[in-house]
Amino acid sequence: MQGIENRILRLIAGGASLTETAAQICLEVEKASPGAICSVVNVCRAGLLHPLAAPSLAPEYCARMEGVMIGPEVGSCGVAAYTRKPVLVTDISADPKWTRYCAFPTSLGLKACWSAPVIDDGEPIGALAVFFPEARGPCDDELAVFASCVDLCAIAMRRHERALERERRASVDALTALPNRAAFNIALKSLACDDPGSWGLFVVDLDNLKIVNDTFGHRAGDGLLQTASARIAAAVSPDVTFRLGGDEFAVVIRRPEALADLDETAHRILEAIRAPADCDGNAIVPSGTIGGAIVSTGDESAEAVYKNADFALYHAKETGRGGFVRFWPGIDTRIVNRQATIKDVSAALGEGRIDAHYQPVMRLDTREIVGVEALCRLRKPNGEIVPAARFRDATSDVRVAVELTSRMLDVVARDVRHWIDLGIPFQHVGVNVSTADFYSGDLLSKLETSFGRVGVPLSHIIIEVSENVSIGCRNGDVDRVVERLRASGIRVALDDFGTGHASLTHLLNVPVDAIKIDQTFVARLKRHDASLAIVQGIIDIARKLDIRVIAEGIETEAQAEQLVSMGCRLGQGFLFSAAVDRDSMTEMLLQRAQGMAEFIPMFYEQPPGSEQIFDAVTETELARSA
């Protein structure tokens, strides 16, 4: 052993290449254990195997191992590097670690292989392996030589690593010390031939990097990236994490237990990211969103898996940041359709083809109009009117959602001004807003600008908030905006009540002026149906809280009469009118607006407009009468 160490150390000191040194180590091992065949591999930061020396093995074997990613079933060297522990395989043909790679060594008459990782600073940088022509393990003398040669490999590799540090920077991210996109691309190619189900991919996006950079500066942003990258890498170790650039990371999942439950693996990453962090002296709570995919078919390329994971990430960010979405067939089509819809709506906004239609809100007892609900409509270049249900996906884009609201506010304010100028005793118009409007921080300013420009008091407005918007923003942003709106004289209504996740307790925490009973309850107002008790309970509780109730989706006289008998005074639906354009609504208001009974010009008895109604983009107010 002393002689082996001296010979190898002289080579290293003399500046011999790593390949030359590794080859000599192999020969020394084979000389000490006749019949054995030794090989040395390097493991790069991306977790890929790179054969260094195997003087007694056929070159084809080394070629087959080049660029293979370490993992739990990647032969003795791949498993040793993956687990950071020695691996002793006494029968290659029967051991599951060799299932995918046993054909070549067994064809050479090799039956056993034991390997040990070469570790530097806790990370695998290589592995040394010894093959035997018989099914056996090493004796004590062989183990001693083997251990000494592993140490010599570590010395040679560390020297080589220092010499190549500058070159290595091309594949390592300088800020996070993770493998970079170039390393990821190489790793991805190495996975192309692996079996279906043997690996998966996460693409992780940090949600708040831009906010941190803009608010606290780029040093804080760099701190956030370093903290988040370390947490992601620790949460998935020994699987490999890459920084793809900006705020995006990728994780190649190889562990069987992680692949078996991707949701739990993603949850563990997200929980690790969310712990508070000190970033350049600023207390920041990081947040991440993850898209994932698993190679599922033999003809699916690694690039396709990456693309699928990216699709899933896009969908996760569009439908609700902070969670995990796994790729499913059809998600790519949905995303493409959403992008096309966003493009269409953006064009309509730019060309002034977004307009408002209105549905009246009626007093159920007198059939007078006490308010209107504004509904967003898109006019195609050929004149076709498109209801908002068909372009709702576009509101997942924050910019489009905010621009739609701004356009609707301007149109509605203009129309209300027109009705007031006609002498109509106009009461309220409801305008629905999205989550993006609350996060933009300028909703009240927009309302004041649009309605103030034409001289319409804010008291004519009801802002309609769906349950999902109100409850989905758990950081209190919606609640605070609602308080400011009500303080300015604007009414607020909770839409689609009963279909989301709101509870009656929510009405105590964030008081509103009205709730709208969803049409699904109204449609079931029949004898012995549970909806009767639910609707009656809502009406009774709302009355005691001094909250007005509006029933949506009334289609029959029987439903209207039932609601009146239960104490509901306001409603809307096809029984009274579908949504109509401004001119048709003007005629209806002149005929049936509350307070217009003394002068009713001879207008059409039934207003035109029978297109499919969408769900509200605005809410209506309840009458202040009685």
Residue pairs with C-beta under 8 A, 6 or more apart in sequence:
1 144
1 145
1 148
4 28
4 32
4 145
4 148
4 149
4 152
5 148
5 152
7 24
7 28
8 21
8 24
8 25
8 28
8 149
8 152
8 156
9 152
9 155
11 20
11 21
11 24
12 21
12 152
12 155
12 156
12 159
16 24
18 42
18 52
18 156
18 157
18 159
18 160
19 52
19 53
21 156
22 40
22 52
22 53
22 153
22 156
23 52
23 53
23 55
25 38
25 40
25 53
25 128
25 149
25 152
25 153
25 156
26 38
26 39
26 40
26 53
26 54
26 55
26 56
27 38
27 55
28 145
28 149
29 36
29 38
29 128
29 130
29 145
29 146
29 149
30 36
30 37
30 38
30 56
32 141
32 142
32 145
33 130
33 138
33 142
33 145
35 132
35 133
35 134
36 130
36 131
36 132
36 142
37 54
37 56
37 57
37 110
37 130
37 131
37 132
38 54
38 56
38 128
38 129
38 130
38 131
39 51
39 53
39 54
39 57
39 62
39 77
39 128
39 129
39 131
40 51
40 52
40 53
40 54
40 126
40 127
40 128
40 129
40 153
41 49
41 50
41 51
41 52
41 65
41 77
41 81
41 126
41 127
41 129
42 49
42 50
42 51
42 52
42 125
42 126
42 157
43 49
43 50
43 70
43 81
43 117
43 118
43 124
43 125
43 126
43 127
44 50
44 171
44 183
45 123
45 168
45 171
45 172
45 178
45 179
45 183
46 69
46 171
46 179
46 183
46 184
46 186
46 187
46 240
46 242
47 69
47 70
47 81
47 82
47 187
47 240
47 252
48 67
48 68
48 69
48 70
48 186
48 187
48 190
49 65
49 66
49 67
49 68
49 69
49 70
49 74
49 77
49 78
49 81
49 127
50 66
50 67
51 62
51 65
51 66
52 126
54 61
54 62
57 108
57 131
58 108
60 104
61 104
61 105
61 108
64 101
64 104
65 75
65 77
65 101
67 186
67 189
67 190
68 74
68 78
68 190
69 78
69 187
69 190
69 191
69 194
69 199
69 240
69 252
69 254
70 78
70 79
70 81
70 82
70 124
70 238
70 254
71 78
71 79
71 82
71 198
71 199
71 254
72 79
72 82
72 83
72 97
72 254
72 255
72 256
73 79
73 96
73 97
73 99
73 100
73 198
74 82
74 97
74 100
74 101
75 97
75 98
75 101
75 113
75 115
76 87
76 89
76 97
76 98
76 113
76 114
76 115
76 127
76 129
77 115
77 127
77 129
78 127
79 87
79 97
79 115
80 86
80 87
80 115
80 116
80 117
80 124
80 127
80 129
81 117
81 124
81 126
81 127
82 124
82 238
82 254
83 117
83 238
84 117
84 119
84 122
84 124
84 238
85 117
86 114
86 115
86 116
86 117
87 97
87 114
87 115
87 116
88 114
88 137
88 138
89 95
89 97
89 98
89 112
89 113
89 114
90 112
90 135
90 136
90 137
91 111
91 112
91 135
92 98
92 102
92 105
92 106
92 110
92 111
92 112
92 113
93 102
93 106
93 111
95 102
98 105
98 113
100 195
105 113
105 131
109 133
110 131
110 132
110 133
111 132
111 133
111 134
111 135
112 131
112 132
112 134
112 135
112 136
112 137
113 129
113 130
113 131
113 132
114 129
114 130
114 137
114 138
114 146
115 127
115 128
115 129
115 130
116 127
116 128
116 146
116 147
116 150
117 124
117 126
117 127
118 124
118 125
118 126
118 127
118 128
118 150
118 153
118 154
118 157
119 125
119 154
120 154
120 157
120 158
120 161
125 154
125 157
125 158
125 161
126 153
126 154
126 157
128 146
128 149
128 150
128 153
130 138
130 142
130 146
138 146
161 168
170 182
171 179
171 180
171 182
171 183
171 186
172 178
172 179
172 180
172 183
173 179
173 180
173 243
175 222
175 225
175 226
175 243
176 225
176 226
176 229
176 230
176 243
177 229
178 229
178 233
178 241
178 242
178 243
178 249
179 187
179 240
179 241
179 242
179 243
180 242
180 243
180 244
180 245
181 242
181 243
181 244
181 245
183 242
184 242
184 244
184 250
187 240
187 242
187 252
188 302
188 303
188 306
189 302
191 199
191 252
191 295
191 302
192 301
192 302
194 295
195 298
196 295
196 296
196 297
196 298
196 300
197 259
197 294
197 295
197 296
198 254
198 259
198 295
199 252
199 253
199 254
199 259
199 294
199 295
200 252
200 253
200 258
200 259
200 262
200 292
200 293
200 294
200 295
200 305
201 250
201 251
201 252
201 253
201 292
201 293
201 294
201 305
201 306
201 309
202 236
202 250
202 251
202 253
202 265
202 266
202 269
202 290
202 291
202 292
202 309
203 244
203 248
203 249
203 250
203 290
203 291
203 292
203 306
203 309
203 310
203 312
203 313
204 232
204 248
204 249
204 250
204 251
204 269
204 288
204 289
204 290
204 313
205 247
205 248
205 249
205 288
205 289
205 290
205 291
205 313
205 317
206 224
206 225
206 228
206 247
206 248
206 249
206 273
206 286
206 287
206 288
207 286
207 287
207 288
207 289
207 321
207 322
208 224
208 284
208 286
208 287
209 221
209 224
209 225
209 246
209 247
210 247
212 220
212 221
212 224
212 279
212 282
212 284
213 220
213 221
216 279
216 280
216 282
216 284
217 280
219 280
220 279
220 280
220 281
220 282
220 284
221 279
222 280
223 277
223 278
223 279
223 280
224 277
224 279
224 284
224 286
225 243
225 247
227 277
227 279
227 286
228 249
228 273
228 277
228 286
228 288
229 241
229 243
229 249
231 269
231 272
231 273
231 275
231 286
232 241
232 249
232 251
232 269
232 272
232 273
232 288
233 241
234 272
235 268
235 269
235 272
236 251
236 253
236 258
236 265
236 269
238 255
239 251
239 252
239 253
239 254
239 255
239 258
240 251
240 252
241 249
241 250
241 251
242 249
242 250
242 251
242 252
243 249
244 250
250 306
250 309
251 269
253 259
253 262
253 265
253 292
253 294
258 265
259 294
262 292
262 294
262 324
262 326
263 324
263 326
266 290
266 292
266 324
267 324
269 288
269 290
270 288
270 290
270 322
270 323
270 324
273 286
273 287
273 288
274 285
274 286
274 287
274 288
275 285
275 286
276 283
276 284
276 285
277 283
277 284
277 285
277 286
278 284
287 321
287 322
288 322
289 313
289 316
289 317
289 321
289 322
289 323
289 324
290 313
290 316
290 323
290 324
290 325
291 309
291 310
291 311
291 312
291 313
291 314
291 315
291 316
291 324
291 325
291 326
291 327
292 309
292 312
292 324
292 325
292 326
292 327
293 305
293 306
293 308
293 309
293 312
293 326
293 327
294 305
295 302
295 305
308 327
308 332
309 327
311 327
311 331
311 332
311 335
312 325
312 326
312 327
312 331
313 325
314 335
315 325
315 331
315 334
315 335
316 323
316 324
316 325
318 335
318 338
318 396
318 397
319 325
319 396
320 472
325 331
337 393
338 393
338 394
338 396
341 391
341 393
341 394
342 393
342 394
342 396
342 397
342 400
344 378
344 391
344 394
345 354
345 378
345 391
345 394
345 400
345 404
346 394
346 400
346 403
347 353
348 354
348 378
348 379
349 400
349 403
349 404
349 407
353 378
353 379
353 380
353 381
354 376
354 377
354 378
354 379
354 404
354 407
354 408
354 411
355 377
355 378
355 379
355 411
355 581
356 374
356 375
356 376
356 377
356 408
356 411
356 412
356 415
356 582
356 617
356 618
357 374
357 375
357 377
357 385
357 579
357 580
357 581
357 582
357 585
357 609
358 372
358 373
358 374
358 375
358 415
358 429
358 579
358 580
358 581
358 582
358 585
359 372
359 373
359 375
359 572
359 577
359 578
359 579
359 580
359 613
359 616
359 620
360 369
360 371
360 372
360 373
360 572
360 576
360 577
360 585
360 588
360 589
360 592
360 620
361 369
361 370
361 371
361 372
361 373
361 428
361 430
361 550
361 570
361 571
361 572
361 620
361 621
361 622
362 368
362 369
362 370
362 570
362 571
362 572
362 576
363 370
363 569
363 570
363 594
363 623
363 625
364 551
364 554
364 560
364 563
364 564
364 568
364 569
364 570
364 571
365 564
365 569
366 594
367 576
367 592
368 592
368 593
368 594
368 597
368 623
369 588
369 589
369 592
369 593
369 594
370 427
370 428
370 570
370 594
370 620
370 621
370 622
370 623
370 625
371 427
371 428
371 429
371 430
371 462
371 620
371 621
371 622
371 623
372 428
372 429
372 430
372 585
372 589
372 618
372 620
373 429
373 430
373 464
373 572
373 579
373 616
373 618
373 619
373 620
374 408
374 411
374 412
374 429
374 430
374 431
374 432
374 616
374 617
374 618
375 387
375 388
375 579
375 613
375 614
375 616
375 617
375 618
376 388
376 404
376 408
376 614
376 617
377 385
377 386
377 387
377 388
377 579
378 385
378 386
378 388
378 390
378 391
379 385
379 386
380 386
385 611
387 579
387 611
387 612
387 613
387 614
388 614
388 615
388 617
389 612
389 614
389 615
390 614
394 400
394 401
394 404
395 401
395 404
395 434
395 436
398 436
398 439
398 440
401 434
401 435
401 436
401 437
402 436
402 437
402 440
405 431
405 433
405 434
405 436
405 437
405 443
405 446
406 446
406 450
408 431
408 617
408 618
409 431
409 446
409 447
409 450
409 451
410 450
412 429
412 431
412 450
412 618
413 450
413 451
413 453
413 454
413 456
414 454
415 429
415 582
415 585
416 426
416 429
416 451
416 454
416 456
416 460
417 454
417 455
417 456
418 582
418 586
419 426
419 586
419 589
420 426
420 456
422 586
422 590
424 589
424 590
424 593
424 596
425 593
425 594
425 595
425 596
426 460
426 589
426 593
427 460
427 594
427 621
427 623
427 624
428 460
428 461
428 462
428 491
428 620
428 621
428 622
429 460
429 461
429 462
429 618
429 620
429 621
430 461
430 462
430 463
430 464
430 493
430 616
430 618
430 619
430 620
430 621
431 461
431 462
431 463
431 464
431 617
431 618
431 619
432 463
432 464
432 465
432 466
432 495
432 616
432 617
432 618
432 619
433 443
433 463
433 464
433 465
433 469
434 469
435 469
435 472
435 473
435 478
437 443
438 469
438 473
438 477
438 478
438 481
439 473
439 477
443 463
443 481
443 485
444 481
444 484
444 485
444 488
444 490
447 458
447 461
447 463
447 485
447 490
448 458
448 488
451 457
451 458
451 460
451 461
457 489
458 488
458 489
458 490
459 489
459 490
459 491
461 490
461 491
462 490
462 491
462 492
462 493
462 513
462 514
462 618
462 619
462 620
462 621
463 485
463 490
463 491
463 492
463 493
463 619
464 492
464 493
464 494
464 495
464 516
464 616
464 618
464 619
465 478
465 482
465 492
465 493
465 494
465 495
465 512
466 494
466 495
466 496
466 500
467 494
467 495
467 496
467 497
467 499
467 500
467 501
467 502
468 496
468 500
468 501
469 478
470 478
470 479
470 482
470 494
470 500
470 502
470 506
470 510
471 500
471 501
471 502
471 506
478 510
479 509
479 510
482 492
482 510
482 512
483 510
485 492
486 492
486 511
486 513
491 513
491 514
491 621
492 512
492 513
492 514
493 512
493 513
493 514
493 515
493 516
493 550
493 619
493 620
493 621
494 502
494 507
494 512
494 514
494 515
494 516
495 516
495 616
495 619
496 516
496 518
496 552
496 615
497 515
497 516
497 517
497 518
497 538
498 517
498 518
498 520
498 521
498 534
498 538
499 518
499 520
504 541
507 515
507 545
507 547
511 545
511 547
512 547
513 547
513 548
513 621
513 622
514 547
514 548
514 549
514 550
514 619
514 621
514 622
515 538
515 542
515 547
515 548
515 549
515 550
516 549
516 550
516 551
516 552
516 616
516 619
517 535
517 538
517 549
517 550
517 551
517 552
517 568
518 552
518 553
519 552
519 553
519 573
520 553
521 531
521 534
521 535
522 531
522 535
522 551
522 552
522 553
522 554
522 559
522 563
522 571
522 573
523 553
523 555
523 559
524 530
524 531
525 531
525 532
525 535
525 558
525 559
525 562
525 563
526 532
532 562
532 566
535 551
535 563
535 566
535 568
536 566
538 549
539 549
539 566
539 567
539 568
540 567
542 548
542 549
543 549
543 567
548 570
548 621
548 622
549 568
549 569
549 570
549 622
550 570
550 571
550 572
550 620
550 622
551 559
551 563
551 568
551 570
551 571
551 572
551 573
552 571
552 572
552 573
552 616
553 572
553 573
553 574
554 560
554 563
554 571
554 572
554 573
554 574
554 575
554 576
555 573
555 574
555 575
556 575
557 575
559 573
559 575
560 571
560 575
563 571
569 622
569 623
569 626
570 622
570 623
572 620
574 613
577 588
577 607
577 609
578 609
578 610
578 611
578 613
579 609
579 611
579 613
579 614
580 588
580 607
580 608
580 609
581 609
584 607
584 608
584 609
585 607
587 603
587 604
587 607
588 607
589 596
590 596
590 600
590 601
590 603
591 600
591 601
591 603
594 623
594 625
